[in-house]
């Protein structure tokens, strides 16, 4: 997967714990937390990452980004959305996925077995998608590749990212005040 040999001088980084409850119907997987997220111990902590604004729009929670982090996570749980990363640990300088070395996959099979209501897995970007397919192999669940919300993926506007996520996830997110 990653062609370069690991550089032992680069610190080994460990990701964040999954956010979920057993009623989750959608699992959103990133690749691995960026430096800002690791430092804050919060998913999508970089102020220019579009994840929270996109999810706020999709869940009809427009002020989601302004809420304290714990409330954002609770909102995801309430809407039956789980959150994790496809890579559990790695070596990396900076925050770019292309800089990841010695990736250790997350135990996605175990998490999926703990989510009996799960209907789909949404991958936030190409690396998350590749790693998820490798980890799960032939999955009975849809594994969707979505455009990355990272500020490094500047080729799409916030509106375009939101539209792409909405189109891909419309069957798996709440509509008209109820959970699908």
Secondary structure, DSSP 8 states (H G I E B T S, - for coil): ---S---TTS-EEE----B--TT--EEEEESS--HHHHHHTSTT-STT--HHHHHHHHTT-TTGGGS-HHHHHHHHHHTTEEEEESEEEEE-SSS-GGG-EEEEE--HHHHHHT-TT--EEEEESHHHHHHHHHHHSS-SSEEEEE---STT-TTS-HHHHHHHHHHHHTTTS-BTTB--
